[in-house]
Each structure stands twice: as structure tokens, then as C-alpha cells.
């Protein structure tokens, strides 16, 4: 299972959202580029970056910072946040993003995702955000009438790199994250699923390993708050080694 250490950017700073609210970010006083380098030094094989300003429509521009992170990270960067056109997605692929994440656009223009996946196989990731059973878009602000599982099935024949599934109910709760929604959706798609919003401690990573079709998880706030150590998380994510009997 792949651990994706995650940076969320707002106004050029690393932040985490409080209960998903774009207007109430928790600001971490660290350098985003240094954090990206640190993720690679700890042994991460991928990292994830979300540009929250692109989601909120803010006038702040993190473009140069994201470009610097991509250049400096030393590992592939999976990028999300307000990518809703083919031009925008391909701009970031051309600038070196290992993958781009499409969420809202997949709901309103599924043909766009199919076309991007066709020309950039294994570089397009679908994002499915679920709140109280409903598919959400525009940074969790708008509910769709579409059924999350049906949307996943509709993209089964597209050459996606994976699907990020967020259980928003779990992400905004203070208690242990529930795996119910993510487990259910992982069972209806052939694409590898990347879980988001479920890791607050190392035990959560251990549980995720045993959910079928979970290929990875995004870990953000827990790393910044030091509730999870990245090196330890990477160790926990490794496959269990089973002893084999010796035969003579």
C-alpha cells in the first residue's frame, strides 16, 4: 500500500481544513518545499498536493510554489485542486506532475475524464467525495443526484491511475475514521482505490491494509501534527511477511 504524504496549500502556506471548511484553515508554520523534500528523504515513493485556492476560487496563486515543489520533491507528485479543463490538466502534466486529480469535472463532464485518460493513461486520478451517501463536488460544497457507486462503475473501462475516495463524514469527525463507505466503493471498481480522511494514527494504516482493493492512502494533518511519523507509516504500509516452512 502506498502512503501519499499530503500538502494542502492556501495562500502559499501549508494548511489543514477544520471540518472541511475552506474559511477555517489550520496553518502550519513550515516551508512547503522543505516538507516535500523531507517526505522523499523519509522514503515516500509518491506525495500528494492539493491547491485549495483553486478550489475556493481565491485570487491567491500557488502555481509557482507547486512548480517548485514538483521540481524539488525528488518523488512524483499527484496534484489536485480545481483542475476542471483539459488545458489545465495537460499544463500540469507538461510541467512534470506525475498525476492530476479530477473531481468536479468528472461529474459535469465525464467525457473530459475519458479523453484525458485516453491520451494520458495512468496519469489521471478520479476523485469521489461522499457525504451522507451523496456525491459532493466543488470542494464538498455541492451535492449531486448521482450515486457514487454508479459514477465509479461508469469509468471502469477508462485507463485511470486510480480513484481517491473521501468519506467526508469520517474526515470531519473527531473520532476514529470509519472505513464503511470506502470499503463499499472499493468493492465496486476495478481501479485501485486511494483512501482519504481515515488516517489519524498508525493503527488506521494497519486496518486499511486489510481492505480489498485499497492501494494507498493520503495522510496530511496527522503528519503535520506529528500524530503519525512518516517513516513508521511507510513501514506499516509494507506487505506482511509470512514465514514459509522449510522442507528437506
Backbone as CSV, one residue per row, in Angstrom:
resi,resn,N_x,N_y,N_z,CA_x,CA_y,CA_z,C_x,C_y,C_z
1,UNK,0.841,-1.189,0.000,0.000,0.000,0.000,0.881,1.245,0.000
2,UNK,0.512,2.231,-0.823,1.314,3.440,-0.954,0.809,4.518,0.005
3,UNK,1.725,5.078,0.777,1.411,6.227,1.613,1.701,7.489,0.806
4,UNK,0.702,8.356,0.680,0.872,9.622,-0.017,0.913,10.752,1.010
5,UNK,2.107,11.134,1.498,2.158,12.306,2.375,1.595,13.492,1.610
6,UNK,0.771,14.284,2.299,-0.066,15.257,1.604,0.159,16.679,2.108
7,UNK,0.302,17.591,1.152,0.383,19.021,1.446,-0.839,19.702,0.852
8,UNK,-1.548,20.445,1.688,-2.653,21.282,1.215,-2.200,22.731,1.283
9,UNK,-2.314,23.436,0.159,-1.792,24.796,0.052,-2.908,25.827,0.030
10,UNK,-2.694,26.892,0.788,-3.595,28.041,0.758,-2.762,29.294,1.003
11,UNK,-2.795,30.201,0.058,-2.016,31.428,0.209,-0.534,31.180,0.377
12,UNK,-0.028,30.129,-0.257,1.389,29.825,-0.190,1.826,29.115,1.081
13,UNK,0.864,28.742,1.928,1.194,28.100,3.204,0.597,26.693,3.273
14,UNK,1.211,25.853,4.087,0.662,24.524,4.371,-0.477,24.683,5.370
15,UNK,-1.616,24.105,5.055,-2.768,24.212,5.940,-3.465,22.860,6.049
16,UNK,-4.337,22.758,7.034,-5.307,21.676,7.110,-6.660,22.323,7.369
17,UNK,-7.691,21.735,6.813,-9.015,22.316,6.982,-9.693,21.779,8.233
18,UNK,-10.425,22.653,8.913,-11.196,22.269,10.084,-12.597,21.901,9.643
19,UNK,-12.945,20.637,9.784,-14.247,20.132,9.366,-14.554,20.483,7.907
20,UNK,-13.511,20.488,7.088,-13.681,20.700,5.666,-13.987,22.126,5.254
21,UNK,-13.900,23.086,6.168,-14.283,24.463,5.867,-13.097,25.235,5.306
22,UNK,-13.269,25.732,4.088,-12.200,26.482,3.442,-11.917,27.798,4.148
23,UNK,-12.879,28.316,4.919,-12.685,29.601,5.594,-12.111,29.443,7.001
24,UNK,-11.788,28.206,7.417,-11.234,27.995,8.758,-10.006,27.085,8.702
25,UNK,-8.988,27.467,7.941,-7.811,26.598,7.846,-6.933,26.659,9.088
26,UNK,-6.348,25.526,9.430,-5.272,25.498,10.426,-3.963,25.656,9.674
27,UNK,-3.176,26.664,10.039,-1.948,26.970,9.318,-0.761,26.327,10.020
28,UNK,0.070,25.637,9.229,1.284,25.017,9.751,2.476,25.879,9.327
29,UNK,3.259,26.304,10.292,4.347,27.230,10.007,5.607,26.460,9.605
30,UNK,5.518,25.890,8.418,6.634,25.129,7.847,6.746,25.516,6.380
31,UNK,7.905,25.280,5.798,8.109,25.586,4.389,7.607,24.427,3.525
32,UNK,6.694,24.670,2.603,6.137,23.573,1.794,7.196,22.812,1.003
33,UNK,8.166,23.521,0.458,9.202,22.856,-0.341,10.078,21.986,0.548
34,UNK,10.420,22.484,1.727,11.208,21.676,2.664,10.436,20.434,3.094
35,UNK,9.128,20.581,3.296,8.313,19.424,3.661,8.336,18.381,2.553
36,UNK,8.230,18.842,1.314,8.252,17.901,0.184,9.569,17.148,0.135
37,UNK,10.665,17.854,0.322,11.972,17.187,0.335,12.050,16.190,1.487
38,UNK,11.486,16.580,2.633,11.500,15.687,3.788,10.722,14.411,3.556
39,UNK,9.614,14.507,2.825,8.843,13.308,2.510,9.695,12.320,1.720
40,UNK,10.423,12.831,0.731,11.276,11.961,-0.079,12.399,11.361,0.762
41,UNK,12.978,12.170,1.627,14.080,11.677,2.472,13.604,10.601,3.436
42,UNK,12.334,10.676,3.835,11.786,9.661,4.747,11.490,8.352,4.032
43,UNK,11.523,8.369,2.693,11.324,7.131,1.939,10.032,7.050,1.155
44,UNK,9.245,8.135,1.120,7.988,8.104,0.367,8.273,7.938,-1.119
45,UNK,7.425,7.185,-1.806,7.589,6.981,-3.243,6.712,7.925,-4.049
46,UNK,5.682,8.498,-3.418,4.787,9.474,-4.020,4.435,10.514,-2.967
47,UNK,3.974,11.680,-3.405,3.340,12.627,-2.499,2.144,13.246,-3.209
48,UNK,1.266,13.858,-2.424,0.053,14.470,-2.971,0.016,15.933,-2.567
49,UNK,-0.373,16.796,-3.507,-0.534,18.223,-3.249,-1.934,18.643,-3.684
50,UNK,-2.627,19.385,-2.823,-3.915,19.961,-3.178,-3.816,21.476,-3.083
51,UNK,-4.179,22.167,-4.167,-4.209,23.626,-4.179,-5.615,24.062,-3.790
52,UNK,-5.788,24.401,-2.516,-7.115,24.761,-2.022,-7.589,26.096,-2.580
53,UNK,-6.666,26.976,-2.933,-7.066,28.255,-3.514,-7.763,28.060,-4.853
54,UNK,-7.337,27.061,-5.615,-8.002,26.778,-6.891,-9.427,26.282,-6.663
55,UNK,-9.634,25.548,-5.572,-10.977,25.046,-5.265,-11.895,26.190,-4.845
56,UNK,-11.374,27.089,-4.003,-12.192,28.165,-3.450,-12.396,29.325,-4.408
57,UNK,-11.595,29.373,-5.477,-11.690,30.491,-6.400,-10.977,31.729,-5.898
58,UNK,-10.074,31.547,-4.947,-9.318,32.671,-4.395,-8.409,33.282,-5.452
59,UNK,-8.085,34.564,-5.245,-7.174,35.239,-6.152,-5.724,34.831,-5.898
60,UNK,-5.465,34.170,-4.770,-4.104,33.702,-4.488,-3.681,32.710,-5.552
61,UNK,-2.410,32.716,-5.886,-1.908,31.862,-6.949,-0.733,31.050,-6.417
62,UNK,-0.937,29.739,-6.296,0.120,28.853,-5.816,0.893,28.195,-6.952
63,UNK,0.685,28.650,-8.179,1.263,27.973,-9.339,2.778,27.844,-9.233
64,UNK,3.458,28.939,-8.968,4.921,28.901,-8.900,5.386,28.000,-7.760
65,UNK,4.674,28.039,-6.639,5.041,27.195,-5.497,4.865,25.722,-5.841
66,UNK,3.758,25.373,-6.485,3.534,23.978,-6.868,4.607,23.524,-7.859
67,UNK,4.961,24.390,-8.800,6.029,24.059,-9.748,7.340,23.798,-9.014
68,UNK,7.635,24.615,-8.005,8.869,24.427,-7.237,8.835,23.108,-6.463
69,UNK,7.670,22.783,-5.907,7.535,21.510,-5.183,7.783,20.342,-6.131
70,UNK,7.207,20.403,-7.324,7.392,19.324,-8.298,8.871,19.157,-8.637
71,UNK,9.568,20.285,-8.814,10.992,20.216,-9.157,11.838,19.724,-8.003
72,UNK,11.478,20.118,-6.777,12.345,19.856,-5.625,12.049,18.555,-4.906
73,UNK,10.846,18.007,-5.092,10.412,16.879,-4.254,11.316,15.663,-4.378
74,UNK,11.748,15.357,-5.596,12.558,14.152,-5.785,11.740,12.892,-5.918
75,UNK,10.411,13.012,-5.809,9.483,11.893,-6.000,8.303,12.422,-6.817
76,UNK,7.541,11.537,-7.470,6.399,12.000,-8.261,5.350,12.693,-7.392
77,UNK,4.739,13.724,-7.960,3.713,14.497,-7.262,2.358,14.274,-7.924
78,UNK,1.383,13.903,-7.108,-0.010,13.765,-7.546,-0.716,15.059,-7.159
79,UNK,-1.286,15.767,-8.140,-1.785,17.124,-7.905,-3.287,17.219,-8.104
80,UNK,-3.968,17.835,-7.145,-5.390,18.071,-7.254,-5.742,19.477,-6.816
81,UNK,-6.991,19.852,-7.099,-7.469,21.157,-6.674,-7.920,22.012,-7.837
82,UNK,-9.196,21.965,-8.157,-9.760,22.855,-9.160,-9.324,22.589,-10.578
83,UNK,-8.891,21.391,-10.887,-8.497,21.051,-12.261,-9.748,20.582,-12.996
84,UNK,-10.274,21.446,-13.843,-11.589,21.187,-14.427,-11.624,21.313,-15.943
85,UNK,-10.473,21.507,-16.575,-10.420,21.579,-18.037,-9.271,20.724,-18.543
86,UNK,-9.365,20.314,-19.807,-8.277,19.547,-20.402,-7.001,20.371,-20.454
87,UNK,-7.150,21.637,-20.786,-5.970,22.504,-20.885,-5.228,22.587,-19.554
88,UNK,-5.993,22.773,-18.484,-5.367,22.900,-17.164,-4.677,21.597,-16.759
89,UNK,-5.346,20.474,-16.988,-4.751,19.179,-16.641,-3.465,18.949,-17.414
90,UNK,-3.491,19.211,-18.709,-2.313,18.953,-19.534,-1.190,19.941,-19.249
91,UNK,-1.526,21.150,-18.822,-0.489,22.095,-18.418,0.333,21.523,-17.275
92,UNK,-0.362,20.914,-16.312,0.357,20.371,-15.159,1.121,19.102,-15.508
93,UNK,0.587,18.300,-16.386,1.345,17.125,-16.842,2.607,17.575,-17.554
94,UNK,2.488,18.615,-18.391,3.659,19.143,-19.090,4.681,19.736,-18.119
95,UNK,4.202,20.246,-16.985,5.101,20.849,-16.002,5.706,19.813,-15.056
96,UNK,5.363,18.544,-15.264,6.017,17.493,-14.504,5.210,16.813,-13.430
97,UNK,3.924,17.156,-13.292,3.091,16.442,-12.320,2.980,14.980,-12.735
98,UNK,3.199,14.083,-11.788,3.113,12.662,-12.101,1.694,12.233,-12.413
99,UNK,0.732,12.837,-11.713,-0.688,12.570,-11.933,-1.475,13.833,-11.634
100,UNK,-2.638,13.962,-12.254,-3.559,15.028,-11.891,-4.881,14.402,-11.470
101,UNK,-5.534,15.065,-10.517,-6.763,14.544,-9.920,-7.957,15.355,-10.424
102,UNK,-8.972,14.648,-10.921,-10.181,15.277,-11.443,-11.367,14.849,-10.594
103,UNK,-12.080,15.831,-10.039,-13.247,15.521,-9.224,-14.514,16.118,-9.780
104,UNK,-14.681,17.420,-9.573,-15.892,18.109,-10.017,-16.137,17.931,-11.509
105,UNK,-15.093,18.053,-12.311,-15.255,17.932,-13.767,-15.754,16.551,-14.173
106,UNK,-15.422,15.541,-13.391,-15.871,14.186,-13.720,-17.378,14.055,-13.578
107,UNK,-17.979,14.851,-12.704,-19.430,14.818,-12.516,-20.131,15.551,-13.654
108,UNK,-19.602,16.701,-14.030,-20.275,17.556,-15.012,-19.856,17.267,-16.449
109,UNK,-18.687,16.674,-16.621,-18.194,16.413,-17.978,-17.389,15.103,-17.993
110,UNK,-18.070,13.970,-17.815,-17.347,12.692,-17.759,-16.530,12.400,-19.016
111,UNK,-16.961,12.943,-20.149,-16.202,12.725,-21.388,-14.812,13.326,-21.293
112,UNK,-14.685,14.399,-20.533,-13.376,15.023,-20.343,-12.407,14.058,-19.675
113,UNK,-12.878,13.380,-18.638,-12.017,12.433,-17.924,-11.625,11.280,-18.839
114,UNK,-12.577,10.782,-19.600,-12.281,9.686,-20.520,-11.241,10.109,-21.558
115,UNK,-11.381,11.312,-22.071,-10.447,11.792,-23.088,-9.053,11.977,-22.499
116,UNK,-8.983,12.568,-21.308,-7.687,12.752,-20.655,-7.024,11.419,-20.363
117,UNK,-7.815,10.465,-19.865,-7.260,9.148,-19.552,-6.779,8.435,-20.811
118,UNK,-7.479,8.651,-21.923,-7.084,8.024,-23.183,-5.719,8.508,-23.646
119,UNK,-5.493,9.813,-23.547,-4.240,10.387,-24.039,-3.145,10.440,-22.983
120,UNK,-3.523,10.273,-21.723,-2.539,10.274,-20.632,-2.829,9.095,-19.693
121,UNK,-2.740,7.871,-20.217,-3.068,6.711,-19.380,-2.190,6.647,-18.141
122,UNK,-2.806,6.276,-17.047,-2.124,6.121,-15.761,-1.598,7.436,-15.200
123,UNK,-2.134,8.569,-15.688,-1.779,9.862,-15.100,-3.003,10.632,-14.620
124,UNK,-4.179,10.038,-14.798,-5.414,10.704,-14.388,-6.047,9.928,-13.235
125,UNK,-6.341,10.647,-12.165,-6.959,10.055,-10.982,-8.348,10.665,-10.799
126,UNK,-9.334,9.826,-10.602,-10.708,10.271,-10.346,-10.892,10.475,-8.844
127,UNK,-11.550,11.573,-8.464,-11.833,11.833,-7.048,-13.324,11.690,-6.788
128,UNK,-13.661,10.870,-5.800,-15.047,10.655,-5.385,-15.170,11.083,-3.923
129,UNK,-15.943,12.147,-3.681,-16.142,12.655,-2.320,-17.585,12.377,-1.907
130,UNK,-17.745,11.704,-0.776,-19.081,11.249,-0.363,-19.422,11.803,1.019
131,UNK,-20.611,12.407,1.115,-21.099,12.920,2.393,-22.530,12.437,2.601
132,UNK,-22.723,11.658,3.662,-24.039,11.102,3.978,-24.651,10.414,2.765
133,UNK,-23.797,9.666,2.061,-24.239,8.881,0.923,-24.332,9.634,-0.385
134,UNK,-24.161,10.959,-0.348,-24.276,11.765,-1.554,-22.901,12.085,-2.139
135,UNK,-22.854,12.160,-3.454,-21.640,12.565,-4.150,-21.541,14.079,-4.105
136,UNK,-20.396,14.601,-3.645,-20.214,16.036,-3.488,-19.205,16.564,-4.501
137,UNK,-19.320,17.860,-4.803,-18.393,18.499,-5.741,-18.090,19.915,-5.269
138,UNK,-17.232,20.601,-6.033,-16.847,21.984,-5.729,-16.361,22.124,-4.277
139,UNK,-15.370,21.286,-3.941,-14.808,21.375,-2.596,-15.785,21.026,-1.498
140,UNK,-16.601,20.004,-1.750,-17.570,19.489,-0.786,-18.761,20.423,-0.610
141,UNK,-18.931,21.417,-1.471,-19.959,22.431,-1.264,-21.282,22.095,-1.937
142,UNK,-21.258,21.273,-2.989,-22.476,20.996,-3.741,-22.739,19.497,-3.800
143,UNK,-24.007,19.136,-3.588,-24.401,17.728,-3.645,-24.908,17.396,-5.040
144,UNK,-24.576,16.197,-5.507,-25.038,15.727,-6.807,-26.100,14.652,-6.607
145,UNK,-26.987,14.531,-7.583,-28.011,13.480,-7.534,-27.448,12.136,-7.958
146,UNK,-26.219,12.120,-8.475,-25.615,10.876,-8.941,-25.237,9.980,-7.769
147,UNK,-25.319,8.676,-8.005,-24.946,7.691,-6.990,-23.446,7.412,-7.105
148,UNK,-22.683,7.552,-6.009,-21.228,7.380,-6.086,-20.798,6.080,-6.748
149,UNK,-21.432,4.969,-6.388,-21.046,3.676,-6.963,-21.304,3.642,-8.467
150,UNK,-22.385,4.267,-8.917,-22.689,4.295,-10.350,-21.646,5.099,-11.115
151,UNK,-21.193,6.193,-10.529,-20.154,7.002,-11.166,-18.870,6.197,-11.304
152,UNK,-18.511,5.478,-10.258,-17.310,4.644,-10.317,-17.416,3.609,-11.422
153,UNK,-18.543,2.929,-11.484,-18.721,1.884,-12.497,-18.661,2.470,-13.906
154,UNK,-19.117,3.694,-14.066,-19.142,4.315,-15.391,-17.748,4.547,-15.954
155,UNK,-16.753,4.596,-15.067,-15.386,4.829,-15.518,-14.533,3.561,-15.497
156,UNK,-15.162,2.414,-15.341,-14.398,1.171,-15.214,-13.535,0.875,-16.433
157,UNK,-13.980,1.312,-17.621,-13.222,0.995,-18.826,-12.215,2.086,-19.197
158,UNK,-12.096,3.128,-18.382,-11.124,4.189,-18.648,-9.788,3.829,-17.989
159,UNK,-8.658,4.111,-18.646,-7.346,3.748,-18.101,-6.868,4.727,-17.025
160,UNK,-7.610,4.777,-15.929,-7.262,5.676,-14.827,-6.089,5.130,-14.023
161,UNK,-5.358,6.041,-13.377,-4.290,5.614,-12.476,-4.854,5.134,-11.147
162,UNK,-6.048,5.584,-10.809,-6.668,5.191,-9.558,-7.837,6.090,-9.239
163,UNK,-8.436,5.851,-8.079,-9.577,6.637,-7.610,-9.336,7.025,-6.160
164,UNK,-9.395,8.328,-5.879,-9.338,8.785,-4.493,-10.763,8.822,-3.958
165,UNK,-11.019,8.108,-2.888,-12.344,8.100,-2.265,-12.244,8.763,-0.898
166,UNK,-13.047,9.808,-0.705,-13.097,10.510,0.574,-14.446,10.283,1.224
167,UNK,-14.432,9.746,2.430,-15.638,9.666,3.241,-15.662,10.940,4.078
168,UNK,-16.408,11.950,3.614,-16.389,13.250,4.273,-16.899,13.148,5.697
169,UNK,-17.893,12.299,5.941,-18.384,12.095,7.310,-17.242,11.706,8.230
170,UNK,-16.399,10.784,7.759,-15.273,10.326,8.559,-14.233,11.413,8.703
171,UNK,-13.983,12.150,7.621,-12.921,13.151,7.623,-13.194,14.282,8.607
172,UNK,-14.467,14.649,8.800,-14.765,15.778,9.659,-15.045,15.372,11.102
173,UNK,-15.138,14.083,11.380,-15.383,13.639,12.742,-14.091,13.620,13.538
174,UNK,-14.228,13.749,14.865,-13.058,13.755,15.727,-12.628,12.347,16.135
175,UNK,-13.527,11.393,16.009,-13.209,10.030,16.422,-12.492,9.254,15.342
176,UNK,-12.347,7.957,15.575,-11.686,7.107,14.591,-12.459,7.100,13.288
177,UNK,-11.697,7.115,12.193,-12.333,7.116,10.882,-13.016,5.794,10.577
178,UNK,-14.206,5.878,10.041,-14.914,4.680,9.619,-14.488,4.302,8.223
179,UNK,-14.392,3.016,7.959,-13.999,2.543,6.641,-15.175,2.039,5.829
180,UNK,-16.377,2.221,6.349,-17.540,1.644,5.689,-17.740,2.120,4.269
181,UNK,-17.768,3.438,4.065,-18.013,3.989,2.727,-16.904,3.596,1.775
182,UNK,-15.662,3.755,2.205,-14.521,3.462,1.340,-14.463,1.974,1.009
183,UNK,-14.735,1.128,1.989,-14.742,-0.311,1.742,-15.791,-0.680,0.695
184,UNK,-16.985,-0.103,0.827,-18.052,-0.410,-0.107,-17.727,0.025,-1.525
185,UNK,-17.192,1.227,-1.684,-16.881,1.719,-3.025,-15.682,0.995,-3.624
186,UNK,-14.726,0.611,-2.789,-13.576,-0.136,-3.302,-13.994,-1.468,-3.895
187,UNK,-15.136,-1.990,-3.446,-15.586,-3.303,-3.923,-16.294,-3.242,-5.273
188,UNK,-16.624,-2.026,-5.755,-17.394,-1.945,-6.997,-16.586,-1.396,-8.167
189,UNK,-15.281,-1.188,-7.975,-14.461,-0.674,-9.061,-13.254,-1.573,-9.282
190,UNK,-12.813,-1.626,-10.543,-11.612,-2.389,-10.842,-10.358,-1.544,-10.642
191,UNK,-10.544,-0.228,-10.478,-9.403,0.658,-10.312,-8.879,0.618,-8.878
192,UNK,-7.570,0.763,-8.684,-7.039,0.826,-7.322,-7.574,2.060,-6.605
193,UNK,-7.954,1.893,-5.351,-8.564,2.966,-4.572,-7.551,3.541,-3.586
194,UNK,-7.522,4.867,-3.535,-6.685,5.589,-2.581,-7.625,6.218,-1.559
195,UNK,-7.506,5.831,-0.310,-8.405,6.314,0.734,-7.947,7.678,1.248
196,UNK,-8.906,8.518,1.573,-8.596,9.827,2.152,-9.512,10.087,3.342
197,UNK,-8.938,10.647,4.396,-9.726,11.062,5.541,-9.881,10.013,6.622
198,UNK,-9.106,8.940,6.550,-9.281,7.859,7.530,-8.091,7.658,8.448
199,UNK,-6.965,8.327,8.185,-5.744,8.053,8.955,-5.475,9.158,9.972
200,UNK,-5.580,8.792,11.228,-5.221,9.698,12.312,-4.105,9.130,13.180
201,UNK,-3.864,7.832,13.030,-2.819,7.155,13.813,-2.338,5.946,13.019
202,UNK,-1.233,5.361,13.487,-0.673,4.223,12.784,-1.627,3.052,12.670
203,UNK,-2.474,2.857,13.681,-3.419,1.741,13.647,-4.376,1.844,12.461
204,UNK,-4.682,3.073,12.046,-5.579,3.247,10.908,-4.945,2.716,9.630
205,UNK,-3.634,2.886,9.496,-2.921,2.352,8.336,-2.947,0.828,8.365
206,UNK,-2.744,0.272,9.530,-2.773,-1.188,9.669,-4.121,-1.758,9.255
207,UNK,-5.210,-1.065,9.609,-6.549,-1.532,9.237,-6.769,-1.434,7.733
208,UNK,-6.313,-0.344,7.138,-6.514,-0.151,5.706,-5.879,-1.258,4.877
209,UNK,-4.766,-1.793,5.356,-4.055,-2.827,4.604,-4.913,-4.047,4.332
210,UNK,-5.915,-4.273,5.158,-6.711,-5.487,5.037,-8.030,-5.249,4.296
211,UNK,-8.220,-4.032,3.760,-9.413,-3.753,2.960,-9.094,-4.068,1.503
212,UNK,-9.836,-4.975,0.878,-9.563,-5.326,-0.522,-9.609,-4.113,-1.445
213,UNK,-8.657,-4.059,-2.364,-8.570,-3.045,-3.413,-8.170,-1.659,-2.910
214,UNK,-7.709,-1.537,-1.680,-7.144,-0.272,-1.213,-5.657,-0.289,-1.548
215,UNK,-5.273,0.603,-2.474,-3.888,0.621,-2.944,-3.045,1.688,-2.261
216,UNK,-3.693,2.601,-1.526,-2.937,3.664,-0.885,-3.820,4.530,-0.028
217,UNK,-3.195,5.499,0.645,-3.952,6.439,1.462,-3.228,7.777,1.536
218,UNK,-4.000,8.853,1.538,-3.449,10.187,1.720,-3.338,10.464,3.216
219,UNK,-2.202,10.997,3.641,-2.000,11.346,5.050,-1.463,12.772,5.105
220,UNK,-2.230,13.665,5.698,-1.830,15.056,5.754,-1.722,15.590,7.159
221,UNK,-2.871,15.967,7.740,-2.886,16.592,9.063,-2.125,15.770,10.101
222,UNK,-2.298,14.446,10.055,-1.659,13.600,11.069,-0.141,13.689,11.014
223,UNK,0.420,13.951,9.832,1.874,14.135,9.722,2.303,15.476,10.292
224,UNK,1.556,16.514,9.970,1.917,17.851,10.447,1.763,17.975,11.960
225,UNK,0.754,17.308,12.519,0.538,17.352,13.968,1.419,16.361,14.712
226,UNK,2.172,15.561,13.943,3.088,14.549,14.477,2.365,13.406,15.203
227,UNK,1.078,13.217,14.888,0.367,12.040,15.390,0.799,10.793,14.631
228,UNK,1.334,10.988,13.433,1.854,9.889,12.619,3.257,10.274,12.151
229,UNK,4.195,9.364,12.330,5.553,9.541,11.814,5.618,8.900,10.431
230,UNK,6.105,9.644,9.447,6.058,9.149,8.082,6.868,7.877,7.898
231,UNK,8.061,7.836,8.434,8.885,6.636,8.277,8.188,5.416,8.866
232,UNK,7.560,5.583,10.039,6.835,4.471,10.652,5.609,4.093,9.816
233,UNK,4.926,5.098,9.267,3.755,4.823,8.426,4.153,4.026,7.193
234,UNK,5.278,4.381,6.597,5.749,3.648,5.414,6.068,2.200,5.763
235,UNK,6.629,1.981,6.936,6.905,0.606,7.377,5.608,-0.167,7.583
236,UNK,4.628,0.498,8.206,3.354,-0.174,8.464,2.639,-0.545,7.171
237,UNK,2.860,0.240,6.130,2.169,0.011,4.867,2.761,-1.125,4.052
238,UNK,3.919,-1.605,4.450,4.545,-2.698,3.704,3.750,-3.986,3.870
239,UNK,3.793,-4.862,2.861,3.080,-6.142,2.969,3.599,-6.968,4.146
240,UNK,2.678,-7.703,4.733,3.086,-8.600,5.821,3.956,-9.717,5.258
241,UNK,5.029,-10.010,5.967,5.928,-11.088,5.550,5.513,-12.357,6.316
242,UNK,5.133,-13.353,5.557,4.740,-14.624,6.182,5.883,-15.617,6.102
243,UNK,6.105,-16.296,7.179,7.181,-17.287,7.209,6.777,-18.527,6.441
244,UNK,7.717,-19.056,5.715,7.468,-20.282,4.952,8.168,-21.443,5.625
245,UNK,7.464,-22.563,5.646,8.050,-23.766,6.229,9.180,-24.268,5.356
246,UNK,10.219,-24.739,5.988,11.344,-25.291,5.247,11.146,-26.798,5.060
247,UNK,11.365,-27.248,3.834,11.208,-28.670,3.563,12.570,-29.211,3.122
248,UNK,12.876,-30.373,3.593,14.134,-31.012,3.223,13.871,-32.058,2.169
